């Protein structure tokens, strides 16, 4: 997690820095439903490269938005889930979903 000095002064800019990329938002959307494994996420996010997914997950983990759990199995199983901080973003994603549905309804008229 970044220190207070490393974060932008503007709170909106701080939020955008944490979840502002297209892929991070879609990863968050998926993790709001349930924990996911890496390959499940990659298959569900059409067009994402392995590198971008890896970088996004690492960044989100470093920011404290998600947790990464490694299960001691053969082969090893890794699951990504929302942390409490990530869960607190549920209303943000819900508001985005509602806006998108309203906008699409207007566009159809």
Secondary structure by P-SEA (a helix, b strand, c coil): ccccccccccaaaaaaaacccaaaaaaaaaaccccccaaaaaaacccccaaaaaaaaaaaaaaccbbbbbcccccbbbbbbbcaaaaaaaaaaaaaaaaaaaaaaaaac
